[in-house]
Amino acid sequence: MNDITILDGGMGRELERIGAPFRQPEWSALALMEAPDLVRRVHEDYVRAGARVITTNSYALVPFHIGDERFLARGAELTALAGRLAREAADTGNGVRVAGSLPPVFGSYQPELFRADVAQDYLSVLVRGLAPYVDLWLAETQSSLEEARAALAAVSGSDKPVWLSFTLRDDVAPQDMPEPQLRSEESVADAARLARDAGAQALLFNCSMPEVMGAALEAARAAAPALPLGVYANAFGSQDEDGAANEVISDIRADLDPKSYCGWADGWAARGASIIGGCCGIGTEHIHHLAGHMGGGKR
């Protein structure tokens, strides 16, 4: 277990829990604009909980959440602030790294909305703002291979490592699908081969139910045996029929307390995951329990 790298958990729900400004459509970006000290506090809480990698609060800094006008006016400024807050928090720990979040810029879980003609216009703002502060790039909650390719292109001139993280179909039980799939219905095996061929340093799966992660890990391992793997699941029920992630403030499952989440993590580690954390609804208590259970995490 000492070879497991511990990630942080979700940002939005932790901000809501400590009383930060939190509403739709801005989601976690609202606290960045109105209460940035609380964003730093959540990062620091995750560092104290044992996270060895924390992720910038840049996920909602896209027009889908903050609107085109505000993105054009303040996107660069807010992205740099997100990077700086994470860097300051990471530096309170010992060797904690900062992952620069590159989200799906047209809304989570909606690969059909992807627009190749403007994707780089949005992603380039995030990359420029975060670059001075991050240790690695985390293209997360990618619903399709096309989204992932755009994120890879956005950081192609960077010398920082890239982690690719895909969100999975969880509206169908793994045993009822011919193979694990992304939200786009493309295969996990193809995603693994893309990550391998692009030189990504890790392939992860996030923002999906814990129940679908094990099969995805097995499919990825078969397709790209040498590629490091990771998981950070959410605490939602299936949302494939509910529109974009974070489009509504969804209910959190009652059965995923820190102990039960660790039980899932044990299974992921047994299937080859060496990077484990949490996504929406998985908070500091979960990460504290996970870090203690898995030996404090790998630096």
C-alpha positions as CSV (number, residue, x, y, z in Angstrom):
1,M,0.0,0.0,0.0
2,N,3.0,2.4,0.4
3,D,3.2,2.6,-3.4
4,I,-0.2,4.3,-3.6
5,T,-0.2,8.1,-4.5
6,I,-3.1,9.7,-2.6
7,L,-5.0,12.4,-4.4
8,D,-7.3,15.0,-2.9
9,G,-11.1,14.8,-3.1
10,G,-13.8,17.0,-4.5
11,M,-13.6,20.8,-4.2
12,G,-17.2,22.0,-4.7
13,R,-18.9,20.0,-1.9
14,E,-16.1,20.8,0.5
15,L,-16.6,24.5,-0.2
16,E,-20.3,24.2,0.4
17,R,-19.7,22.3,3.6
18,I,-17.5,25.0,5.1
19,G,-20.0,27.7,4.2
20,A,-18.3,29.2,1.0
21,P,-20.5,30.9,-1.6
22,F,-21.8,28.0,-3.7
23,R,-24.5,28.0,-6.3
24,Q,-25.2,27.2,-9.9
25,P,-24.1,28.0,-12.5
26,E,-20.8,29.1,-11.1
27,W,-20.3,26.0,-8.9
28,S,-16.8,26.0,-7.4
29,A,-15.7,29.1,-9.3
30,L,-18.0,31.3,-7.2
31,A,-15.8,30.9,-4.1
32,L,-12.7,31.6,-6.2
33,M,-14.3,34.9,-7.1
34,E,-15.9,35.8,-3.8
35,A,-14.0,34.0,-1.1
36,P,-10.6,32.8,-2.3
37,D,-9.3,32.2,1.2
38,L,-11.8,29.4,1.6
39,V,-10.5,27.8,-1.6
40,R,-7.0,27.8,-0.1
41,R,-8.4,26.4,3.1
42,V,-9.9,23.4,1.4
43,H,-6.6,22.7,-0.4
44,E,-4.8,23.0,2.9
45,D,-7.4,20.7,4.6
46,Y,-6.6,18.0,1.9
47,V,-2.9,18.4,2.5
48,R,-3.4,17.9,6.2
49,A,-5.6,14.9,5.4
50,G,-2.7,13.2,3.6
51,A,-3.1,14.1,-0.1
52,R,0.1,14.0,-2.0
53,V,-1.4,15.6,-5.1
54,I,-3.9,18.5,-4.9
55,T,-5.8,19.7,-8.0
56,T,-6.3,23.4,-8.9
57,N,-9.8,24.8,-8.5
58,S,-10.1,25.6,-12.2
59,Y,-12.6,23.0,-13.2
60,A,-15.5,25.5,-13.4
61,L,-13.5,28.3,-15.0
62,V,-15.1,27.7,-18.4
63,P,-18.0,29.5,-20.2
64,F,-20.3,26.6,-19.4
65,H,-20.2,27.7,-15.7
66,I,-19.1,31.4,-15.6
67,G,-20.4,32.6,-19.0
68,D,-18.7,33.7,-22.1
69,E,-18.5,37.4,-21.1
70,R,-16.9,36.7,-17.7
71,F,-14.6,34.1,-19.2
72,L,-13.3,36.6,-21.7
73,A,-12.9,39.3,-19.1
74,R,-11.6,37.4,-16.1
75,G,-10.7,33.9,-17.2
76,A,-6.9,34.4,-17.3
77,E,-6.9,36.2,-13.9
78,L,-9.1,33.6,-12.2
79,T,-7.1,30.7,-13.6
80,A,-3.9,32.2,-12.3
81,L,-5.5,32.7,-8.9
82,A,-6.6,29.1,-8.8
83,G,-3.0,28.0,-9.6
84,R,-1.5,30.3,-7.0
85,L,-3.9,29.2,-4.2
86,A,-3.1,25.5,-4.9
87,R,0.6,26.2,-5.0
88,E,0.5,28.1,-1.7
89,A,-1.4,25.3,0.0
90,A,0.8,22.5,-1.5
91,D,3.9,24.3,-0.1
92,T,2.5,23.9,3.4
93,G,3.1,20.2,3.0
94,N,6.2,18.2,2.3
95,G,6.6,17.4,-1.4
96,V,3.0,17.9,-2.3
97,R,2.4,18.3,-6.0
98,V,-0.1,20.5,-7.8
99,A,-2.1,19.1,-10.7
100,G,-3.5,21.6,-13.1
101,S,-7.1,20.8,-13.8
102,L,-8.1,20.9,-17.5
103,P,-11.8,20.2,-17.6
104,P,-14.2,19.4,-20.5
105,V,-14.7,22.9,-21.6
106,F,-18.2,22.4,-23.0
107,G,-19.8,20.7,-20.0
108,S,-19.2,17.5,-18.3
109,Y,-20.7,14.2,-19.5
110,Q,-21.7,15.8,-22.8
111,P,-19.3,14.7,-25.5
112,E,-21.8,15.6,-28.2
113,L,-21.3,19.3,-27.4
114,F,-17.6,19.3,-28.1
115,R,-16.4,21.9,-30.6
116,A,-13.0,21.4,-32.1
117,D,-13.0,24.9,-33.7
118,V,-13.0,26.8,-30.3
119,A,-11.7,24.2,-27.8
120,Q,-8.1,25.6,-27.9
121,D,-9.3,29.1,-27.4
122,Y,-10.7,28.1,-24.0
123,L,-8.0,25.5,-23.0
124,S,-5.1,27.9,-23.9
125,V,-6.4,30.4,-21.3
126,L,-6.3,27.7,-18.6
127,V,-2.9,26.4,-19.6
128,R,-1.3,29.9,-19.6
129,G,-2.8,30.8,-16.2
130,L,-1.9,27.6,-14.5
131,A,1.5,26.9,-16.0
132,P,3.6,28.9,-13.5
133,Y,2.1,27.0,-10.5
134,V,1.5,23.4,-11.4
135,D,3.7,20.3,-11.4
136,L,1.6,18.2,-13.8
137,W,-1.4,18.5,-16.0
138,L,-4.6,16.6,-15.2
139,A,-7.0,16.5,-18.1
140,E,-10.0,15.2,-16.1
141,T,-13.6,14.0,-16.6
142,Q,-12.9,13.6,-20.3
143,S,-16.0,12.0,-21.9
144,S,-14.5,11.2,-25.3
145,L,-11.3,10.6,-27.1
146,E,-11.8,13.8,-29.0
147,E,-12.0,15.8,-25.7
148,A,-8.8,14.1,-24.5
149,R,-7.0,14.8,-27.8
150,A,-7.8,18.5,-27.5
151,A,-6.4,18.6,-23.9
152,L,-3.3,16.9,-25.0
153,A,-2.9,19.4,-27.9
154,A,-3.3,22.3,-25.4
155,V,-0.3,21.2,-23.4
156,S,1.8,19.8,-26.2
157,G,4.4,22.6,-25.7
158,S,4.8,22.0,-22.0
159,D,7.5,20.0,-20.4
160,K,5.2,19.0,-17.5
161,P,3.9,15.4,-17.2
162,V,0.3,14.8,-18.3
163,W,-2.3,12.6,-16.7
164,L,-5.4,11.7,-18.6
165,S,-8.6,10.9,-16.7
166,F,-11.8,9.7,-18.3
167,T,-15.4,9.6,-16.9
168,L,-17.2,6.3,-17.6
169,R,-20.7,5.1,-18.4
170,D,-22.3,4.1,-15.2
171,D,-25.9,3.8,-16.3
172,V,-25.4,0.2,-17.1
173,A,-23.9,-2.5,-14.9
174,P,-20.4,-3.6,-16.0
175,Q,-21.6,-7.2,-16.6
176,D,-24.3,-5.9,-18.9
177,M,-21.8,-4.1,-21.3
178,P,-19.6,-5.9,-23.8
179,E,-16.7,-3.8,-22.5
180,P,-16.2,-0.8,-20.2
181,Q,-17.0,2.5,-22.0
182,L,-16.5,6.2,-21.8
183,R,-19.6,8.5,-21.7
184,S,-19.2,8.7,-25.5
185,E,-19.6,4.9,-25.7
186,E,-16.0,4.6,-26.9
187,S,-14.1,1.8,-25.3
188,V,-11.8,2.1,-22.3
189,A,-9.3,0.0,-24.2
190,D,-9.1,2.7,-26.9
191,A,-8.7,5.4,-24.2
192,A,-5.8,3.4,-22.7
193,R,-4.1,3.1,-26.1
194,L,-4.5,6.8,-26.7
195,A,-3.0,7.7,-23.3
196,R,-0.1,5.3,-24.0
197,D,0.6,6.5,-27.5
198,A,0.4,10.2,-26.5
199,G,3.0,9.6,-23.8
200,A,0.7,10.3,-20.8
201,Q,2.4,9.4,-17.6
202,A,-0.8,8.0,-16.1
203,L,-4.4,7.0,-17.1
204,L,-7.1,7.6,-14.5
205,F,-10.9,7.2,-14.2
206,N,-12.9,9.8,-12.3
207,C,-16.4,11.3,-11.7
208,S,-18.2,8.0,-12.1
209,M,-19.7,5.5,-9.6
210,P,-17.2,3.2,-7.7
211,E,-19.0,0.2,-9.1
212,V,-17.7,0.7,-12.7
213,M,-14.1,1.4,-11.9
214,G,-12.8,-2.1,-11.4
215,A,-13.7,-3.3,-14.9
216,A,-12.2,-0.2,-16.4
217,L,-8.9,-0.8,-14.7
218,E,-8.8,-4.4,-15.9
219,A,-9.6,-3.3,-19.5
220,A,-7.0,-0.5,-19.4
221,R,-4.3,-2.9,-18.0
222,A,-5.0,-5.4,-20.7
223,A,-4.7,-2.7,-23.4
224,A,-1.7,-0.8,-22.0
225,P,0.1,-3.0,-19.5
226,A,2.9,-0.6,-18.5
227,L,0.7,2.5,-18.0
228,P,0.2,3.7,-14.4
229,L,-3.5,3.7,-13.5
230,G,-5.6,5.6,-11.0
231,V,-9.1,6.1,-9.8
232,Y,-11.0,8.9,-8.1
233,A,-14.7,8.1,-8.0
234,N,-17.6,10.3,-7.1
235,A,-20.4,9.8,-4.6
236,F,-23.3,10.3,-7.0
237,G,-25.7,7.8,-8.4
238,S,-25.6,7.3,-12.1
239,Q,-26.1,10.6,-13.9
240,D,-26.0,9.6,-17.6
241,E,-29.6,10.6,-18.0
242,D,-29.4,13.7,-15.9
243,G,-27.5,16.1,-18.2
244,A,-24.1,17.6,-17.4
245,A,-22.2,16.9,-14.2
246,N,-22.6,19.8,-11.8
247,E,-25.6,21.2,-13.9
248,V,-27.7,20.5,-10.8
249,I,-26.6,20.0,-7.2
250,S,-27.0,16.3,-7.0
251,D,-27.7,14.2,-3.9
252,I,-24.7,12.3,-2.3
253,R,-25.0,8.6,-1.7
254,A,-25.3,7.7,2.0
255,D,-23.4,4.4,1.6
256,L,-20.1,5.9,0.7
257,D,-18.7,6.8,4.1
258,P,-14.9,6.9,4.5
259,K,-14.7,3.3,5.6
260,S,-16.8,1.9,2.7
261,Y,-14.9,4.1,0.2
262,C,-11.6,2.6,1.4
263,G,-13.1,-0.8,0.7
264,W,-13.6,0.2,-2.9
265,A,-10.1,1.6,-3.0
266,D,-8.6,-1.7,-1.8
267,G,-10.3,-3.4,-4.8
268,W,-8.9,-0.8,-7.2
269,A,-5.4,-1.2,-5.8
270,A,-5.7,-5.0,-6.2
271,R,-6.6,-4.3,-9.9
272,G,-3.5,-2.2,-10.4
273,A,-4.4,1.3,-9.4
274,S,-1.4,3.2,-7.9
275,I,-3.1,6.6,-7.8
276,I,-6.3,6.9,-5.7
277,G,-8.4,9.8,-4.5
278,G,-11.9,11.1,-4.7
279,C,-14.1,13.3,-6.9
280,C,-17.5,15.0,-6.2
281,G,-18.9,14.2,-2.8
282,I,-15.6,12.5,-1.5
283,G,-14.2,14.9,1.1
284,T,-11.4,15.5,3.5
285,E,-12.6,12.8,5.9
286,H,-12.5,10.2,3.1
287,I,-9.0,11.3,2.1
288,H,-7.8,11.2,5.7
289,H,-9.1,7.7,6.1
290,L,-7.7,6.6,2.7
291,A,-4.2,8.1,3.5
292,G,-4.1,6.4,6.8
293,H,-5.3,3.1,5.5
294,M,-2.9,3.0,2.6
295,G,0.2,4.0,4.6
296,G,0.2,7.8,4.1
297,G,0.6,7.8,0.4
298,K,3.6,7.9,-2.0
299,R,5.5,11.1,-2.5
